[in-house]
Amino acid sequence: MKRLGKIGVLVIVLVSLVSIGVAMGKQGLRVGPEQGYVAPNFTLADFQGKRVSLSDFRGKLVFVNFWASWCPPCKAETPDLVKMYHRYGSRISFIGVNLTGSDNALNAQAFIKKMGITYAVLMDTTLSVSQQYRVLGIPTSLFINRQGVIVARVTGPMSPTLMRHDFQRLLKP
C-alpha cells in the first residue's frame, strides 16, 4: 500500500508539472493587440479590392499603421512614415489600415496619392479590425516580429527619432 501511495503521489506531481508547463506554454502564445502578444490575424481589402491577411506576412517583420485622412496627427506623421518605408521597406513589410468606416474612400485615396504612399493600404470599412486592435486614438502603430509578436505599440504620432528607434529595435535579432 505504501508503494502504491508513493506512485500515486508521483503521478499527481507529474500531472501537475505537465499542466503547469502547458499553461506556461499557452501564456507564451497569448493572442492580443498589445505588446508581448501575438498579433491577431485579420483580413481586409486594399483599394483595388485585393484581400490581404496579416497571416500572409508570417515569418516577416511587419509594421501596421492605423490612420484616417481627416486626422491631423496622421497627416503630420505620414511624410516621415513614407521616408521610413523607403529606408526600411526592403526588410520590413508596411501595412496601412485606413479607418474607412469613419473616413471616406475617395478622401483616403486622395491622401494616399498626395502623401506618396506606395506601401499596402487596406480598408477597415466596418472598423472591425480597429475594434479588434482596440484602436482608441489614431494614428496607432504596431511593430510585429517574425513570430507575429507585437514588440512595440504606439498610440499617437511618432517623431522620426521614435520611428527609427522602433524600426531598429524590430530589426535586431
OpenMM code with the backbone's topology and positions (N, CA, C; nanometers):
from openmm import Vec3, app, unit

residues = "MET LYS ARG LEU GLY LYS ILE GLY VAL LEU VAL ILE VAL LEU VAL SER LEU VAL SER ILE GLY VAL ALA MET GLY LYS GLN GLY LEU ARG VAL GLY PRO GLU GLN GLY TYR VAL ALA PRO ASN PHE THR LEU ALA ASP PHE GLN GLY LYS ARG VAL SER LEU SER ASP PHE ARG GLY LYS LEU VAL PHE VAL ASN PHE TRP ALA SER TRP CYS PRO PRO CYS LYS ALA GLU THR PRO ASP LEU VAL LYS MET TYR HIS ARG TYR GLY SER ARG ILE SER PHE ILE GLY VAL ASN LEU THR GLY SER ASP ASN ALA LEU ASN ALA GLN ALA PHE ILE LYS LYS MET GLY ILE THR TYR ALA VAL LEU MET ASP THR THR LEU SER VAL SER GLN GLN TYR ARG VAL LEU GLY ILE PRO THR SER LEU PHE ILE ASN ARG GLN GLY VAL ILE VAL ALA ARG VAL THR GLY PRO MET SER PRO THR LEU MET ARG HIS ASP PHE GLN ARG LEU LEU LYS PRO".split()
positions = [
    Vec3(0.0817, -0.1194, 0.0000),
    Vec3(0.0000, 0.0000, 0.0000),
    Vec3(0.0864, 0.1263, 0.0000),
    Vec3(0.1983, 0.1222, 0.0788),
    Vec3(0.2843, 0.2397, 0.0824),
    Vec3(0.3407, 0.2681, -0.0564),
    Vec3(0.3795, 0.1610, -0.1273),
    Vec3(0.4353, 0.1781, -0.2605),
    Vec3(0.3314, 0.2380, -0.3556),
    Vec3(0.2093, 0.1899, -0.3513),
    Vec3(0.1023, 0.2427, -0.4342),
    Vec3(0.0773, 0.3889, -0.4005),
    Vec3(0.0890, 0.4255, -0.2769),
    Vec3(0.0713, 0.5641, -0.2351),
    Vec3(0.1802, 0.6523, -0.2922),
    Vec3(0.3044, 0.6040, -0.2929),
    Vec3(0.4146, 0.6820, -0.3486),
    Vec3(0.3984, 0.6974, -0.4991),
    Vec3(0.3535, 0.5933, -0.5673),
    Vec3(0.3310, 0.6004, -0.7120),
    Vec3(0.2190, 0.6990, -0.7411),
    Vec3(0.1144, 0.6942, -0.6609),
    Vec3(0.0030, 0.7874, -0.6786),
    Vec3(0.0479, 0.9322, -0.6620),
    Vec3(0.1301, 0.9560, -0.5590),
    Vec3(0.1823, 1.0914, -0.5362),
    Vec3(0.2707, 1.1331, -0.6535),
    Vec3(0.3534, 1.0412, -0.7022),
    Vec3(0.4405, 1.0698, -0.8148),
    Vec3(0.3590, 1.1049, -0.9392),
    Vec3(0.2524, 1.0299, -0.9638),
    Vec3(0.1658, 1.0576, -1.0790),
    Vec3(0.1031, 1.1958, -1.0646),
    Vec3(0.0558, 1.2286, -0.9459),
    Vec3(-0.0059, 1.3603, -0.9230),
    Vec3(0.0964, 1.4716, -0.9467),
    Vec3(0.2172, 1.4548, -0.8977),
    Vec3(0.3221, 1.5553, -0.9170),
    Vec3(0.3544, 1.5709, -1.0654),
    Vec3(0.3692, 1.4589, -1.1367),
    Vec3(0.3995, 1.4654, -1.2800),
    Vec3(0.2876, 1.5332, -1.3582),
    Vec3(0.1636, 1.4979, -1.3282),
    Vec3(0.0498, 1.5601, -1.3964),
    Vec3(0.0481, 1.7100, -1.3670),
    Vec3(0.0765, 1.7469, -1.2440),
    Vec3(0.0792, 1.8885, -1.2071),
    Vec3(0.1881, 1.9628, -1.2830),
    Vec3(0.3066, 1.9041, -1.2920),
    Vec3(0.4168, 1.9684, -1.3644),
    Vec3(0.3854, 1.9838, -1.5128),
    Vec3(0.3267, 1.8815, -1.5708),
    Vec3(0.2879, 1.8894, -1.7119),
    Vec3(0.1828, 1.9983, -1.7311),
    Vec3(0.0861, 2.0058, -1.6416),
    Vec3(-0.0184, 2.1085, -1.6509),
    Vec3(0.0406, 2.2482, -1.6403),
    Vec3(0.1340, 2.2673, -1.5496),
    Vec3(0.1994, 2.3978, -1.5345),
    Vec3(0.2768, 2.4318, -1.6615),
    Vec3(0.3473, 2.3343, -1.7161),
    Vec3(0.4227, 2.3568, -1.8400),
    Vec3(0.3324, 2.3934, -1.9556),
    Vec3(0.2201, 2.3255, -1.9681),
    Vec3(0.1240, 2.3563, -2.0747),
    Vec3(0.0679, 2.4966, -2.0545),
    Vec3(0.0331, 2.5298, -1.9320),
    Vec3(-0.0217, 2.6628, -1.9040),
    Vec3(0.0812, 2.7716, -1.9365),
    Vec3(0.2063, 2.7492, -1.9022),
    Vec3(0.3107, 2.8470, -1.9313),
    Vec3(0.3321, 2.8584, -2.0814),
    Vec3(0.3268, 2.7473, -2.1500),
    Vec3(0.3413, 2.7489, -2.2954),
    Vec3(0.2298, 2.8262, -2.3609),
    Vec3(0.1089, 2.8088, -2.3152),
    Vec3(-0.0042, 2.8831, -2.3700),
    Vec3(0.0093, 3.0311, -2.3393),
    Vec3(0.0595, 3.0626, -2.2221),
    Vec3(0.0765, 3.2021, -2.1861),
    Vec3(0.1753, 3.2683, -2.2805),
    Vec3(0.2779, 3.1961, -2.3245),
    Vec3(0.3745, 3.2495, -2.4175),
    Vec3(0.3163, 3.2719, -2.5550),
    Vec3(0.2033, 3.2131, -2.5862),
    Vec3(0.1386, 3.2279, -2.7158),
    Vec3(0.0081, 3.3055, -2.7052),
    Vec3(-0.0008, 3.3947, -2.6098),
    Vec3(-0.1222, 3.4740, -2.5924),
    Vec3(-0.1459, 3.5582, -2.7175),
    Vec3(-0.2703, 3.5669, -2.7571),
    Vec3(-0.3070, 3.6476, -2.8724),
    Vec3(-0.3785, 3.7717, -2.8219),
    Vec3(-0.3361, 3.8862, -2.8663),
    Vec3(-0.3993, 4.0105, -2.8252),
    Vec3(-0.3346, 4.1286, -2.8935),
    Vec3(-0.3957, 4.2427, -2.8852),
    Vec3(-0.3459, 4.3598, -2.9569),
    Vec3(-0.2429, 4.4426, -2.8804),
    Vec3(-0.1762, 4.3832, -2.7835),
    Vec3(-0.0821, 4.4577, -2.7000),
    Vec3(0.0598, 4.4044, -2.7152),
    Vec3(0.1557, 4.4841, -2.6726),
    Vec3(0.2959, 4.4452, -2.6752),
    Vec3(0.3148, 4.3151, -2.5983),
    Vec3(0.3915, 4.2221, -2.6575),
    Vec3(0.4173, 4.0936, -2.5942),
    Vec3(0.3185, 3.9858, -2.6339),
    Vec3(0.2146, 4.0219, -2.7057),
    Vec3(0.1127, 3.9268, -2.7503),
    Vec3(0.1291, 3.8993, -2.8994),
    Vec3(0.0829, 3.7825, -2.9421),
    Vec3(0.0766, 3.7529, -3.0844),
    Vec3(-0.0330, 3.8410, -3.1446),
    Vec3(0.0003, 3.9088, -3.2527),
    Vec3(-0.0956, 3.9980, -3.3182),
    Vec3(-0.2112, 3.9169, -3.3755),
    Vec3(-0.3349, 3.9548, -3.3444),
    Vec3(-0.4499, 3.8827, -3.4001),
    Vec3(-0.4520, 3.8946, -3.5524),
    Vec3(-0.4875, 3.7857, -3.6183),
    Vec3(-0.4964, 3.7889, -3.7640),
    Vec3(-0.6182, 3.8712, -3.8063),
    Vec3(-0.6083, 3.9291, -3.9241),
    Vec3(-0.7217, 3.9985, -3.9843),
    Vec3(-0.7083, 3.9900, -4.1354),
    Vec3(-0.8188, 4.0093, -4.2028),
    Vec3(-0.8211, 4.0133, -4.3484),
    Vec3(-0.9042, 4.1334, -4.3912),
    Vec3(-0.8456, 4.2170, -4.4748),
    Vec3(-0.9131, 4.3351, -4.5272),
    Vec3(-0.8803, 4.3485, -4.6761),
    Vec3(-0.9591, 4.4266, -4.7459),
    Vec3(-0.9335, 4.4527, -4.8870),
    Vec3(-0.8534, 4.5813, -4.9022),
    Vec3(-0.7678, 4.5832, -5.0054),
    Vec3(-0.6999, 4.7080, -5.0377),
    Vec3(-0.7912, 4.7904, -5.1295),
    Vec3(-0.7448, 4.9029, -5.1766),
    Vec3(-0.8287, 4.9913, -5.2568),
    Vec3(-0.8540, 4.9384, -5.3982),
    Vec3(-0.7837, 4.8305, -5.4361),
    Vec3(-0.8095, 4.7660, -5.5647),
    Vec3(-0.8976, 4.6422, -5.5476),
    Vec3(-0.9385, 4.6130, -5.4250),
    Vec3(-1.0263, 4.5001, -5.3974),
    Vec3(-0.9545, 4.3708, -5.3630),
    Vec3(-0.8213, 4.3708, -5.3635),
    Vec3(-0.7443, 4.2503, -5.3279),
    Vec3(-0.7510, 4.2306, -5.1766),
    Vec3(-0.7849, 4.1078, -5.1351),
    Vec3(-0.7931, 4.0764, -4.9925),
    Vec3(-0.6543, 4.0386, -4.9416),
    Vec3(-0.6174, 4.0984, -4.8310),
    Vec3(-0.4856, 4.0776, -4.7710),
    Vec3(-0.5063, 4.0413, -4.6249),
    Vec3(-0.4326, 3.9396, -4.5792),
    Vec3(-0.4381, 3.8973, -4.4390),
    Vec3(-0.3045, 3.9247, -4.3720),
    Vec3(-0.3089, 3.9545, -4.2443),
    Vec3(-0.1849, 3.9702, -4.1697),
    Vec3(-0.1046, 3.8402, -4.1752),
    Vec3(-0.1750, 3.7269, -4.1745),
    Vec3(-0.1053, 3.5967, -4.1782),
    Vec3(-0.0274, 3.5766, -4.3084),
    Vec3(-0.0565, 3.6544, -4.4137),
    Vec3(0.0207, 3.6479, -4.5382),
    Vec3(0.1662, 3.6867, -4.5140),
    Vec3(0.1912, 3.7586, -4.4053),
    Vec3(0.3243, 3.8102, -4.3749),
    Vec3(0.3962, 3.7282, -4.2677),
    Vec3(0.3426, 3.6094, -4.2379),
    Vec3(0.4023, 3.5229, -4.1358),
    Vec3(0.5500, 3.4995, -4.1685),
    Vec3(0.6347, 3.5119, -4.0693),
    Vec3(0.7782, 3.4930, -4.0864),
    Vec3(0.8514, 3.6189, -4.1301),
    Vec3(0.7775, 3.7297, -4.1461),
    Vec3(0.8375, 3.8563, -4.1866),
    Vec3(0.8195, 3.9598, -4.0763),
    Vec3(0.9023, 4.0611, -4.0800),
    Vec3(0.8851, 4.1753, -3.9911),
    Vec3(0.7755, 4.2631, -4.0500),
    Vec3(0.6861, 4.3128, -3.9647),
    Vec3(0.5704, 4.3875, -4.0140),
    Vec3(0.5493, 4.5141, -3.9308),
    Vec3(0.5136, 4.6197, -4.0010),
    Vec3(0.4736, 4.7456, -3.9380),
    Vec3(0.3303, 4.7736, -3.9823),
    Vec3(0.2398, 4.7961, -3.8868),
    Vec3(0.0998, 4.8261, -3.9174),
    Vec3(0.0673, 4.9637, -3.8602),
    Vec3(0.0042, 5.0484, -3.9444),
    Vec3(-0.0299, 5.1838, -3.9031),
    Vec3(-0.1771, 5.2096, -3.9314),
    Vec3(-0.2549, 5.2351, -3.8254),
    Vec3(-0.3969, 5.2702, -3.8371),
    Vec3(-0.4067, 5.4221, -3.8512),
    Vec3(-0.4840, 5.4703, -3.9509),
    Vec3(-0.4921, 5.6129, -3.9780),
    Vec3(-0.6226, 5.6486, -4.0488),
    Vec3(-0.6465, 5.7801, -4.0608),
    Vec3(-0.7595, 5.8329, -4.1383),
    Vec3(-0.7148, 5.9628, -4.2043),
    Vec3(-0.7749, 5.9946, -4.3186),
    Vec3(-0.7332, 6.1138, -4.3943),
    Vec3(-0.7696, 6.2437, -4.3228),
    Vec3(-0.8704, 6.2405, -4.2354),
    Vec3(-0.9150, 6.3609, -4.1644),
    Vec3(-0.8351, 6.3875, -4.0367),
    Vec3(-0.7442, 6.3003, -4.0022),
    Vec3(-0.6707, 6.3050, -3.8748),
    Vec3(-0.5454, 6.3931, -3.8857),
    Vec3(-0.5427, 6.5101, -3.8175),
    Vec3(-0.4244, 6.5973, -3.8256),
    Vec3(-0.2930, 6.5289, -3.7833),
    Vec3(-0.2885, 6.4515, -3.6730),
    Vec3(-0.1627, 6.3852, -3.6399),
    Vec3(-0.1192, 6.2825, -3.7460),
    Vec3(-0.2172, 6.2193, -3.8123),
    Vec3(-0.1838, 6.1247, -3.9200),
    Vec3(-0.1189, 6.1992, -4.0359),
    Vec3(-0.1749, 6.3170, -4.0685),
    Vec3(-0.1186, 6.3998, -4.1757),
    Vec3(0.0243, 6.4411, -4.1427),
    Vec3(0.0485, 6.4749, -4.0167),
    Vec3(0.1821, 6.5180, -3.9752),
    Vec3(0.2828, 6.4026, -3.9777),
    Vec3(0.2370, 6.2836, -3.9418),
    Vec3(0.3260, 6.1673, -3.9294),
    Vec3(0.3580, 6.1015, -4.0645),
    Vec3(0.2650, 6.1045, -4.1574),
    Vec3(0.2765, 6.0265, -4.2805),
    Vec3(0.4007, 6.0571, -4.3643),
    Vec3(0.4406, 6.1828, -4.3843),
    Vec3(0.5628, 6.2044, -4.4632),
    Vec3(0.6846, 6.1314, -4.4055),
    Vec3(0.6946, 6.1269, -4.2733),
    Vec3(0.8059, 6.0546, -4.2103),
    Vec3(0.7909, 5.9039, -4.2282),
    Vec3(0.6664, 5.8535, -4.2249),
    Vec3(0.6445, 5.7098, -4.2489),
    Vec3(0.6849, 5.6721, -4.3907),
    Vec3(0.6531, 5.7578, -4.4858),
    Vec3(0.6918, 5.7319, -4.6250),
    Vec3(0.8446, 5.7251, -4.6352),
    Vec3(0.9138, 5.8164, -4.5677),
    Vec3(1.0615, 5.8129, -4.5666),
    Vec3(1.1122, 5.6835, -4.5028),
    Vec3(1.0473, 5.6422, -4.3935),
    Vec3(1.0883, 5.5172, -4.3272),
    Vec3(1.0638, 5.3967, -4.4177),
    Vec3(0.9557, 5.4003, -4.4943),
    Vec3(0.9283, 5.2915, -4.5888),
    Vec3(1.0412, 5.2830, -4.6928),
    Vec3(1.0852, 5.3978, -4.7432),
    Vec3(1.1945, 5.3968, -4.8404),
    Vec3(1.3239, 5.3462, -4.7775),
    Vec3(1.3390, 5.3709, -4.6489),
    Vec3(1.4608, 5.3283, -4.5789),
    Vec3(1.4550, 5.1813, -4.5370),
    Vec3(1.3405, 5.1359, -4.4855),
    Vec3(1.3302, 5.0025, -4.4263),
    Vec3(1.2397, 4.9058, -4.5037),
    Vec3(1.1714, 4.9530, -4.6062),
    Vec3(1.0715, 4.8724, -4.6763),
    Vec3(1.1227, 4.7445, -4.7398),
    Vec3(1.2524, 4.7353, -4.7660),
    Vec3(1.3062, 4.6110, -4.8226),
    Vec3(1.3216, 4.5027, -4.7154),
    Vec3(1.3194, 4.5438, -4.5883),
    Vec3(1.3378, 4.4477, -4.4783),
    Vec3(1.2153, 4.4334, -4.3888),
    Vec3(1.1251, 4.5307, -4.3963),
    Vec3(1.0049, 4.5318, -4.3127),
    Vec3(0.8840, 4.5544, -4.4031),
    Vec3(0.7803, 4.4729, -4.3867),
    Vec3(0.6559, 4.4904, -4.4624),
    Vec3(0.5709, 4.5971, -4.3948),
    Vec3(0.5328, 4.6991, -4.4691),
    Vec3(0.4499, 4.8081, -4.4188),
    Vec3(0.3052, 4.7840, -4.4608),
    Vec3(0.2128, 4.8032, -4.3664),
    Vec3(0.0701, 4.7926, -4.3944),
    Vec3(0.0015, 4.9132, -4.3315),
    Vec3(-0.0665, 4.9901, -4.4127),
    Vec3(-0.1509, 5.0966, -4.3624),
    Vec3(-0.2929, 5.0438, -4.3515),
    Vec3(-0.3612, 5.0779, -4.2454),
    Vec3(-0.5022, 5.0406, -4.2298),
    Vec3(-0.5816, 5.1696, -4.2164),
    Vec3(-0.6556, 5.2025, -4.3221),
    Vec3(-0.7390, 5.3219, -4.3209),
    Vec3(-0.8700, 5.2910, -4.2497),
    Vec3(-0.9077, 5.3764, -4.1563),
    Vec3(-1.0343, 5.3597, -4.0849),
    Vec3(-1.1469, 5.4089, -4.1754),
    Vec3(-1.1674, 5.3364, -4.2849),
    Vec3(-1.2613, 5.3762, -4.3887),
    Vec3(-1.4034, 5.3866, -4.3349),
    Vec3(-1.4350, 5.3136, -4.2289),
    Vec3(-1.5678, 5.3220, -4.1682),
    Vec3(-1.5960, 5.4575, -4.1080),
    Vec3(-1.4911, 5.5354, -4.0762),
    Vec3(-1.5102, 5.6706, -4.0240),
    Vec3(-1.4451, 5.7735, -4.1164),
    Vec3(-1.3986, 5.7272, -4.2298),
    Vec3(-1.3328, 5.8108, -4.3294),
    Vec3(-1.4151, 5.8006, -4.4573),
    Vec3(-1.3637, 5.8496, -4.5641),
    Vec3(-1.4272, 5.8413, -4.6944),
    Vec3(-1.3241, 5.7812, -4.7891),
    Vec3(-1.3616, 5.6785, -4.8635),
    Vec3(-1.2663, 5.6087, -4.9506),
    Vec3(-1.2014, 5.7037, -5.0510),
    Vec3(-1.2780, 5.7970, -5.1057),
    Vec3(-1.2204, 5.8915, -5.2021),
    Vec3(-1.1193, 5.9844, -5.1348),
    Vec3(-1.1525, 6.0308, -5.0158),
    Vec3(-1.0586, 6.1157, -4.9408),
    Vec3(-0.9323, 6.0375, -4.9042),
    Vec3(-0.9506, 5.9112, -4.8660),
    Vec3(-0.8359, 5.8273, -4.8310),
    Vec3(-0.7460, 5.8067, -4.9522),
    Vec3(-0.8046, 5.7807, -5.0690),
    Vec3(-0.7251, 5.7615, -5.1907),
    Vec3(-0.6514, 5.8898, -5.2297),
    Vec3(-0.7159, 6.0042, -5.2135),
    Vec3(-0.6503, 6.1318, -5.2415),
    Vec3(-0.5334, 6.1539, -5.1456),
    Vec3(-0.5528, 6.1163, -5.0188),
    Vec3(-0.4480, 6.1276, -4.9170),
    Vec3(-0.3289, 6.0394, -4.9548),
    Vec3(-0.3565, 5.9158, -4.9950),
    Vec3(-0.2510, 5.8211, -5.0344),
    Vec3(-0.1693, 5.8790, -5.1497),
    Vec3(-0.2392, 5.9329, -5.2484),
    Vec3(-0.1712, 5.9897, -5.3656),
    Vec3(-0.0899, 6.1129, -5.3268),
    Vec3(-0.1517, 6.2050, -5.2518),
    Vec3(-0.0851, 6.3298, -5.2119),
    Vec3(0.0404, 6.3025, -5.1290),
    Vec3(0.0313, 6.2042, -5.0383),
    Vec3(0.1433, 6.1740, -4.9490),
    Vec3(0.2486, 6.0839, -5.0129),
    Vec3(0.2170, 6.0268, -5.1291),
    Vec3(0.3134, 5.9396, -5.1965),
    Vec3(0.3278, 5.8040, -5.1304),
    Vec3(0.2201, 5.7547, -5.0709),
    Vec3(0.2232, 5.6228, -5.0044),
    Vec3(0.2229, 5.5149, -5.1118),
    Vec3(0.3258, 5.4306, -5.1100),
    Vec3(0.3345, 5.3216, -5.2080),
    Vec3(0.3285, 5.1836, -5.1420),
    Vec3(0.3225, 5.1796, -5.0108),
    Vec3(0.3071, 5.0513, -4.9420),
    Vec3(0.1592, 5.0144, -4.9371),
    Vec3(0.1307, 4.8907, -4.8980),
    Vec3(-0.0073, 4.8401, -4.8956),
    Vec3(-0.0931, 4.9206, -4.7983),
    Vec3(-0.2114, 4.9597, -4.8461),
    Vec3(-0.3090, 5.0270, -4.7601),
    Vec3(-0.4399, 4.9501, -4.7714),
    Vec3(-0.4903, 4.9081, -4.6567),
    Vec3(-0.6127, 4.8288, -4.6503),
    Vec3(-0.7267, 4.9136, -4.5948),
    Vec3(-0.8494, 4.8747, -4.6283),
    Vec3(-0.9673, 4.9500, -4.5854),
    Vec3(-1.0413, 4.8753, -4.4745),
    Vec3(-1.0546, 4.9392, -4.3598),
    Vec3(-1.1330, 4.8853, -4.2493),
    Vec3(-1.2708, 4.9522, -4.2550),
    Vec3(-1.3539, 4.9040, -4.3475),
    Vec3(-1.4829, 4.9694, -4.3750),
    Vec3(-1.5832, 4.9547, -4.2615),
    Vec3(-1.5719, 4.8475, -4.1836),
    Vec3(-1.6654, 4.8261, -4.0723),
    Vec3(-1.6032, 4.8608, -3.9375),
    Vec3(-1.4775, 4.9000, -3.9387),
    Vec3(-1.3993, 4.9305, -3.8179),
    Vec3(-1.3812, 4.8084, -3.7281),
    Vec3(-1.4048, 4.6891, -3.7813),
    Vec3(-1.3931, 4.5671, -3.7002),
    Vec3(-1.2484, 4.5391, -3.6596),
    Vec3(-1.1533, 4.5663, -3.7492),
    Vec3(-1.0125, 4.5422, -3.7146),
    Vec3(-0.9652, 4.6479, -3.6154),
    Vec3(-1.0081, 4.7708, -3.6355),
    Vec3(-0.9743, 4.8771, -3.5404),
    Vec3(-1.0266, 4.8430, -3.4009),
    Vec3(-1.1467, 4.7880, -3.3951),
    Vec3(-1.2026, 4.7460, -3.2665),
    Vec3(-1.1274, 4.6259, -3.2115),
    Vec3(-1.0965, 4.5287, -3.2970),
    Vec3(-1.0214, 4.4102, -3.2547),
    Vec3(-0.8865, 4.4507, -3.1942),
    Vec3(-0.8247, 4.5532, -3.2511),
    Vec3(-0.6949, 4.6008, -3.2037),
    Vec3(-0.7067, 4.7102, -3.0977),
    Vec3(-0.8283, 4.7393, -3.0569),
    Vec3(-0.8554, 4.8403, -2.9541),
    Vec3(-0.7871, 4.9736, -2.9867),
    Vec3(-0.8070, 5.0169, -3.1097),
    Vec3(-0.7528, 5.1454, -3.1526),
    Vec3(-0.8440, 5.2539, -3.0964),
    Vec3(-0.7934, 5.3249, -2.9975),
    Vec3(-0.8712, 5.4287, -2.9304),
    Vec3(-0.8331, 5.5673, -2.9788),
    Vec3(-0.7179, 5.5786, -3.0411),
    Vec3(-0.6710, 5.7051, -3.0958),
    Vec3(-0.5868, 5.6764, -3.2179),
    Vec3(-0.5878, 5.7702, -3.3126),
    Vec3(-0.5054, 5.7497, -3.4310),
    Vec3(-0.4116, 5.8684, -3.4481),
    Vec3(-0.2988, 5.8423, -3.5065),
    Vec3(-0.2534, 5.7124, -3.5557),
    Vec3(-0.2182, 5.6168, -3.4411),
    Vec3(-0.2303, 5.4881, -3.4701),
    Vec3(-0.1817, 5.3825, -3.3821),
    Vec3(-0.0941, 5.2920, -3.4672),
    Vec3(0.0247, 5.2620, -3.4164),
    Vec3(0.1215, 5.1827, -3.4922),
    Vec3(0.1681, 5.0621, -3.4128),
    Vec3(0.1900, 4.9517, -3.4858),
    Vec3(0.2377, 4.8277, -3.4250),
    Vec3(0.3604, 4.7774, -3.5004),
    Vec3(0.4587, 4.7326, -3.4255),
    Vec3(0.5798, 4.6734, -3.4797),
    Vec3(0.5753, 4.5253, -3.4425),
    Vec3(0.5730, 4.4367, -3.5434),
    Vec3(0.5486, 4.2938, -3.5223),
    Vec3(0.6679, 4.2133, -3.5719),
    Vec3(0.7204, 4.1242, -3.4857),
    Vec3(0.8380, 4.0459, -3.5244),
    Vec3(0.8007, 3.9253, -3.6107),
    Vec3(0.9013, 3.8482, -3.6493),
    Vec3(0.8804, 3.7334, -3.7390),
    Vec3(0.7917, 3.6248, -3.6785),
    Vec3(0.7843, 3.6181, -3.5473),
    Vec3(0.6990, 3.5207, -3.4793),
    Vec3(0.5561, 3.5719, -3.4654),
    Vec3(0.5299, 3.6928, -3.5120),
    Vec3(0.3966, 3.7504, -3.5040),
    Vec3(0.3689, 3.8215, -3.3731),
    Vec3(0.4714, 3.8410, -3.2916),
    Vec3(0.4549, 3.9053, -3.1609),
    Vec3(0.4737, 4.0566, -3.1749),
    Vec3(0.3846, 4.1312, -3.1134),
    Vec3(0.3941, 4.2772, -3.1133),
    Vec3(0.5079, 4.3173, -3.0195),
    Vec3(0.6115, 4.3804, -3.0748),
    Vec3(0.7246, 4.4221, -2.9919),
    Vec3(0.7122, 4.5678, -2.9477),
    Vec3(0.6288, 4.6448, -3.0176),
    Vec3(0.6027, 4.7829, -2.9760),
    Vec3(0.4662, 4.8243, -3.0297),
    Vec3(0.3976, 4.9048, -2.9497),
    Vec3(0.2685, 4.9622, -2.9892),
    Vec3(0.2729, 5.1089, -2.9503),
    Vec3(0.2433, 5.1956, -3.0459),
    Vec3(0.2483, 5.3394, -3.0213),
    Vec3(0.1133, 5.3994, -3.0582),
    Vec3(0.0506, 5.4666, -2.9624),
    Vec3(-0.0737, 5.5388, -2.9886),
    Vec3(-0.0387, 5.6861, -2.9963),
    Vec3(-0.0774, 5.7483, -3.1064),
    Vec3(-0.0434, 5.8879, -3.1295),
    Vec3(0.0699, 5.8981, -3.2294),
    Vec3(0.0976, 6.0199, -3.2728),
    Vec3(0.2011, 6.0384, -3.3752),
    Vec3(0.3403, 6.0092, -3.3209),
    Vec3(0.4235, 5.9569, -3.4093),
    Vec3(0.5616, 5.9272, -3.3731),
    Vec3(0.6543, 6.0319, -3.4346),
    Vec3(0.7563, 6.0673, -3.3616),
    Vec3(0.8614, 6.1520, -3.4165),
    Vec3(0.9522, 6.0640, -3.5023),
    Vec3(1.0277, 6.1239, -3.5936),
    Vec3(1.1227, 6.0424, -3.6715),
    Vec3(1.2207, 5.9661, -3.5825),
    Vec3(1.2609, 6.0257, -3.4717),
    Vec3(1.3542, 5.9582, -3.3798),
    Vec3(1.2907, 5.8333, -3.3205),
    Vec3(1.1651, 5.8430, -3.2750),
    Vec3(1.0960, 5.7269, -3.2194),
    Vec3(1.0757, 5.6209, -3.3264),
    Vec3(1.0387, 5.6628, -3.4481),
    Vec3(1.0217, 5.5671, -3.5577),
    Vec3(1.1502, 5.4889, -3.5812),
    Vec3(1.2616, 5.5616, -3.5963),
    Vec3(1.3910, 5.4942, -3.6212),
    Vec3(1.4235, 5.3975, -3.5082),
    Vec3(1.4010, 5.4415, -3.3848),
    Vec3(1.4291, 5.3559, -3.2693),
    Vec3(1.3491, 5.2260, -3.2767),
    Vec3(1.2179, 5.2362, -3.3027),
    Vec3(1.1340, 5.1165, -3.3052),
    Vec3(1.1619, 5.0292, -3.4279),
    Vec3(1.1940, 5.0906, -3.5428),
    Vec3(1.2301, 5.0095, -3.6598),
    Vec3(1.3633, 4.9382, -3.6347),
    Vec3(1.4592, 5.0055, -3.5755),
    Vec3(1.5884, 4.9410, -3.5447),
    Vec3(1.5680, 4.8285, -3.4426),
    Vec3(1.4849, 4.8532, -3.3447),
    Vec3(1.4534, 4.7511, -3.2432),
    Vec3(1.3913, 4.6282, -3.3085),
    Vec3(1.3024, 4.6500, -3.4047),
    Vec3(1.2371, 4.5391, -3.4748),
    Vec3(1.3385, 4.4604, -3.5570),
    Vec3(1.4369, 4.5279, -3.6130),
    Vec3(1.5364, 4.4609, -3.6978),
    Vec3(1.6390, 4.3806, -3.6198),
    Vec3(1.6525, 4.4071, -3.4895),
    Vec3(1.7509, 4.3332, -3.4096),
    Vec3(1.7063, 4.1871, -3.3954),
    Vec3(1.8030, 4.0931, -3.4091),
    Vec3(1.7664, 3.9505, -3.3989),
    Vec3(1.7248, 3.9097, -3.2587),
] * unit.nanometer
topology = app.Topology()
chain = topology.addChain("A")
for resn in residues:
    res = topology.addResidue(resn, chain)
    for name in ("N", "CA", "C"):
        topology.addAtom(name, app.Element.getBySymbol(name[0]), res)
